[in-house]
Amino acid sequence: MKVLVTGGAGYIGSVVAARLLEAGHRVTVLDNLSTGHRDAVPDGCAFIEGDIREQAAAALSDGVDAVMHFAAKSVVPESVARPELYWSGNVGATLALLEAMRAADVRRIVFSSTAAVYGEPEQVPIPEEAPVRPGNPYGASKAAIDAALTEHARMHGIGAVSLRYFNVAGAYGRFGERHTTETHLIPIVLQVALGERASVAVYGADYATPDGTCVRDYIHVRDLADAHLLALDGSAPGEHRVFNLGNGTGFSVREVIEVCREVTGHPIPVVPAKRRPGDPAVLVASSARARHDLGWSPQRPSLREIVADAWAFHGGEQQAAALGARAGGAA
């Protein structure tokens, strides 16, 4: 199968592109490199640098069978400050992609959605039937795209799958998380261990959780990528299917920091901070539907393994070895 991966120079998109190649598919990556990295595009992929609006038609013109759509803006605070960027960059670009798909008669799409569409959940673990009521423009833009996919499946007979996931972490070989402005907890904590930050802020310690800090569902990026490949096979013409993906187990902020301490051997100083508005106490996914319908289950549910793979990607193992060698030489 020939697959177009939009945003394939980014974190999740690059891992999915690599796994597609390993499964024997032909892959073209379309990315404007605004947040992605050219060296993250897997060897063996064709690469088109450009925006979806300008390049989607050309990228789809060469016998593409399916689209994996990751290209998006995804920083929640930015979406609050500049919502127009998210309506244009996420919703507008996706509508242009869907029109290009219709014109080229490409009838399968797997969309990178988000648990942010649920906002403050009424039920945990969160099922797909939970009310969609996003609490920020980022989540709202993804919910709007999900609605558009439902209509395109109904009107044009495409097979669409939306995968709503929570906190993605870890790495797959040379493919890992690199953001100019980092907002995700595990890489922020590892930056402290690498000496790139002095400490990590913990926003609120008085939540109704076992240790008072927020609880989140972390999923290994390799497990997430494998779910995308299963979703590609599980798409059905005229249907828009939605699946939540997660470990099914929540880890608190304090637990994440402690595991990072164990993996890195670094004390990782913590600075208490006030709660951030809109942070729910617990966000954990129910992945029962994905397990039943797609045959998917996380194969790397250990938080320690997730952190260790991220640490190796960021060069932490090599740095620790170098420090140990210098210490030994000094002795």
Summary of the structure (lengths in Angstrom):
residues: 331
radius of gyration: 19.9
end to end distance: 57.9
largest distance: 72.6
contacts: 1143
relative contact order: 0.13
helix: 44%
strand: 20%
